[in-house]
Amino acid sequence: MRFNCPCCGERGAEEFVYHGDAAATRPDANSPTAMADFIAYTYERTNAAGVHRELWYHAAGCHLWLVVARNVMNHQIISVARARDVALAQTAQATCGAQSNGGT
């Protein structure tokens, strides 16, 4: 498996460390159901075949956090993006959505 790092170019998988599902959303710790929500968040995952968004760390290179879209059936890398860019885009999208809904 080869990753196309935005900083370093194409590199082998041995330079990267897998850190989990990039699509998972951390529950609200102040919720009345926080304990059950965190148990579900930690242990109850589907292991569906197909494309997954995963969080990877370039440990033996530029130390960049990446969001990788990868087909877990054949390990094909679909896309690689800086995690910071993905987070900023999601924040901007959420902000625009809230503004278009009247701030709710």
C-alpha positions, 0 to 999 in steps of 0.5 A, spaced: 500 500 500 502 506 498 500 513 500 501 520 496 503 524 502 501 532 500 508 534 503 513 528 501 509 525 495 508 517 494 511 513 500 510 506 503 505 504 508 510 502 513 512 510 514 504 511 517 501 509 523 493 508 523 489 511 528 482 509 527 476 511 523 476 519 521 468 519 520 466 517 527 464 523 531 466 524 539 459 524 543 458 530 548 461 529 555 455 533 558 449 529 555 445 525 560 446 519 556 454 520 555 456 514 558 452 510 554 454 514 548 461 513 549 461 506 550 457 506 543 462 510 540 468 506 543 466 499 542 460 499 537 462 499 530 460 496 523 465 493 519 462 494 513 466 493 506 467 498 501 470 505 502 472 508 509 475 514 511 481 513 516 486 517 520 493 516 519 499 519 522 506 520 517 510 518 523 517 516 519 516 523 515 513 529 515 509 528 522 502 530 518 496 527 520 492 525 514 485 523 512 485 517 507 479 514 503 481 507 502 477 501 500 478 496 505 476 490 500 482 491 496 486 497 500 486 501 494 487 509 496 482 513 493 484 520 496 489 523 501 488 530 505 491 533 510 486 532 516 487 540 518 484 541 511 478 536 512 477 539 519 477 546 517 472 545 511 467 541 515 467 547 520 466 552 515 460 547 512 457 547 519 458 554 520 454 556 513 449 551 514 447 554 521 447 561 518 443 559 512 438 556 517 437 562 521 443 560 526 439 554 529 
